[in-house]
Amino acid sequence: MSYRILSGFRPTGKIHLGNIFGALQNWKKLQEHNQCFFEIADYHALTTNYDKTENLKDDILNIAADWLAFGLDPKKAVIFVQSDVRNHVELFTLLSMITPLPLLERNPTLKEQLKDLNIRTIHYGHLGYPVLQAADILIYRSTAVPVGEDQLPHIELTREIARRFNNLYGETFPEPKALLTSFPRVPGPDGKRMSKSLNNTILLNEKPGDIQKKVKQAFTDPQKIRKNDKGHPDKCVVFSYHKIFNPENVEQKKTECKEGTIGCVDCKAECSSIMAAYLEPYRKKREALQKNEGFVRDVLREGAQKAREETNKTMEQIRSHMKLWV
């Protein structure tokens, strides 16, 4: 079955392993047999970084280059910057008029953000970002959205907004289904969730020497002090990397650790080499794109034009159904 799909990232810096295994690998597969729209969501970046816009343009170009280097194909998917398609904002405004405040106040992701980022004063745009996210999805008449389980409340809110609109003004939007994506959780070297805000990332364009340094510092089983000590691999960040990058040998690594036949230094060195080899072709493509910014800008420009053409059709239908001044 083929779907119309919308997904995207906020441009908050270069992509890392968590982004790759959490989304991009799946996107590469989805673009082969579905109509995909991938947005760089720069308006969404302003919800928490409204006072840090000096690097926003560079971040947009960086994330676009990362996507292209990893294999998103502008011949197979529409790749664009959210703010280049102003119809998103118009639909956001219209949907805001029919979205009850309690729906937004119950958003569990918002509550987590306020706690994690120690935000004491919430702004209107931050409270209302799920409505903008719904506009992003619905304006392409998306039928499916790839998400992790933690994002299911956002999709259900989008479906609720679509139902409210359709009931008020006539059938306009499909109710998009969630394409649940199972993916390996990639921890940072410190054992915490890999995140730019925690400064514990391994980037797509990381050089082999830098990968080696970061993996060398990775958290391992605190009870395995000497090489011959029997370890507990499930407590080790490096073992989690082996499971992702070295699956054919992961059982061997597990046995060696448990029996004390391999030390953490050697295990880290082997793991970092495997990770560097995996990332090397993408790093080289990324370097080439870095020298060809014009190509990256052309991809975004052409993608925005395609996205505008698609969203213009939706907005004509919306204005007609709502009987707005046109």
N, C-alpha and C positions, 0 to 999 in steps of 0.2 A: 504494500500500500504506500502511495506517495503522499507526502504532507507539504504544506506551506509552513515554513519554519522561520521564526525570528529569535535570535539570541544575540548576546553581546557582552562586552566588557566595559567597565569604567576605565578611562585612560589614567591610571595612577602609577605608571612606570612600566619598565620592560617586563615581559612575562617570565614566569618561573616554572619549575617542575610541577607545582600544584596546579597551575593554570593548564599546563599541557595535558596532564592526566585527568584533570577534573572536567575539561571541556574540549580542548582543541582536537584531541585524538578522535573524539566522538563527532565533532563538526566535520572533520575530514571525511569520515564515512558517510555522514548525512548528506553532504553536498553532491555525492555521486548519484543519488536517486530521488532527491527531493528539491523543491524550489526553496532555496535558503536565502535569507537576508541576515547579514551579520553586521551589527552596528557598533561603532565606537561611541559609547554613551557619555559624551562630554557634559551634557546637562546633568546627568546623574552624578558625575564627579563633583559637582558644585554642592551637593547636599551636605557633605561633611568637609569639603575643601574649598568653600566659597572664598576664603581669604588667602588661598594659595594657588593663584592662577598664573603665576609668572612662567611656569614650566609646562602649561597645559598644551600649547601648540607642539612643543617637542615631544611630549608624552604621546600625543595623538599619532605623530609620525613614527615614533618608536614602536608603538603597539601594532600599527599597520604593517611595518616592516617585519615584525616578529611573526604576525599571522601569515604573511606571504612566504616567509622563510620556512615556516613549518609545513606549509602545503595548502593553505586556503587558496582557492583558484578563482580569480575574477571572471573566468570563462564559465565557471560552474555555479558561482554564488554571487550575490550582490554585496559588496563590501563598501561601507559608507560611514560618514561621520553624522551622528544624530543631529547636530545643529545645522547641518547643510540641508536638512529636510524640515522646513518650518511647519509643515502640516502636523508634525508630532505635537507641537505646542498648541496648535488650534484645537486638536482633538483632546488634549489634556485639559484645556479650559472647559470644553463642553462636557466632558465626563466628570469634571470636578463639580459641576452643577447638580449632578444626580447621585453623588456618592455620599452616603451618610457618614458623619464624623465618627461614630462608634466603630465602623468597619476599619478605619485607619488606626484608631487608638488601641484596637485589639491586636495589631500586627506584632507577632512575636519577634520577628527579625529586628524591628525598630527598637523594641525593648532591650534586646541584646546589644545593639549598637550603642544605645545610650549608656548602658552599663560598661561595655568594653572600652569606649572612647571617653568615658567620664564626662558626658555632655549634660550640662545642667539646664541650659536653655535651648529648647527645640524651636526651630524655625518652621514657618509654613511649608516651604519647599521640601524640607526633610520629612515632615509629617505626611505630606501628600505625594511622596515619590512613588508609592505603589500605584497611584492613579496615572502618573506619567509612564510607569512601566506597563500598565494596562493599555495605554494609548499606543505605546511602541508596538505592542503585540497585535492589538486589534486593527490598527490602521493598515496592516498588510493582510488582514483577514486570515491570520494565521490559524491553522488547524491543530498545530502541535508546538510545544516548547520543550526542548531538552533541559531537564533540571535534575539536581540532586534532591534527595528526600527532604532536606531542610528548607527547600524553596517551594514546597508544595502549597503552603499558605498563600504565597503570591499568586500562584496560578488559580487557586480557588477564588481569590478576590477578583482576579481578572474575569473569571467566568461569571461571578456574581454581577459585576458591572455590565458585562455583555448582556446578561439576562435582563437587567433593569432597563438598559437602553432598548433592547428589542421589544420588551413589554410596553414601553412608553411610546415608541415611535415606529414600530414595525420591524420585521426581521431584517437585520443589517449585518450583524457579526456572527460568525460561527463561535461556539464555545470551545476554545482550544483545550486539547487534552495535554496532560503532562507526559512527556516521554522520560520515564524514570531512567536515570543513567547510573549504573553501578561503576565505580571507579576506585582505584586504590588511593587511600589517604596517604599523601606524601608529607611526612614530617620535615621540619627544618632540622639542621644539624643539632639544635638544642633540644630536640624531642617535642617541641611545641608545634602547633599547626603552622605550616609554612605560610608566611605572610610578610608583605612589604613593610607593614606597620611594625612588625616585630624584628625587622632587619635580619631575618634568618633564611633568606632565599638562596637558591641556586638557579641562575638565570639560563635561558635558552642559549644565549651567546657567551656563556661563561668559558673562559680559557681553561685548558687542561690543568695548568698549574694552580689556578684559583680553585678549581674543583677539588684538587688534591688537598689544598690547604683547608678547605671547608670540611671535607670528609674526615680529614685527620683530626679535626676538633670535635667531631660528632660524638654525641652521648652514647656510651656503651654500657654494658652490664657492670654496675659498680662492684659486684662481687668477683669479677674476673680481673684480678690485678696482675697476675703473671701469666705468661703464655700457656703454661701447662694447667692452669686452673680450669675447672669445668665451668662452662658458661651457661647463661640462660638467654638464648638468642631472641626470644620474644620480648625481652626488655631492652633490646639494642636497636638504635636507629639505623645502624649500618646494615643489620639484617633485613630491616624493612626495605632498604634500597636494593639489596640482593633480590628480594622477592619481586621487585618491579623490573629491574634491569637484567637480572641473571636467573630467570625462572627455571631454566633447564638444569641449573646446578644448585638450586636453593636447598634441596634436601641434603646434598653433600655438605654444603656450608653449615647447615644446622647440626649435622652429625659431628663435624670437625670441631665446632664450637662447644657442643655439649661434652665431647670426649677430651677436650683440651689439647687437640693436635694442631690447632692453629691459634696464633696470637692476634690480638686486636690490631696491632700495627700492620701485620701482613694482610689481614682481612680488609682493612681500610684501603691499603694500597691497591689491592686487586679490585675492590669495588669502585674506587675512584677512576681507575683505568677503564673499566667497563662503561661507567657513566659518561666519561669523556668521549669514548668511541661512539656511543649512541648519539651524543649531541653534536659531534664534529661536523657532519654534513649540513646540519641546520645552521651551525655557527658560520660556516663558510658562505652559505647563501645569504645569511644576515649581513656579513661583511660586504658582500657585493651590492646588496640593496642599500646599505649605508652610503655607498658611493654613487648611488643612482636615485637620489631623492625625487627627481622629476618623475620617474616611473611610478613611485609610490603615490605621489600627488595625483598623477593621471588616473591611477586605479580608484582613488577616493573620489575624484571628480566625476569619473564615468559612473561609479557606483551610486553617487548622489543623484545623478540625472535619472538613472533607472528607478531609484527609490522614489523620487519626486513624481515620475510618471505613474507609478503604481499607487502612490498615496493620493494623487489628484483624483483618481477614479473613485477611491473610497470616500474622499471628502465631498465630491459631487453627490454621491448617494446619500451621505449623512445629511447634508444641507437640505436636500430634497425631502428626506423622511422627516426632518425636524421642521420643515417649512420655514427655514430661515431666509433672511434677506440675501438674495444672490444677484 
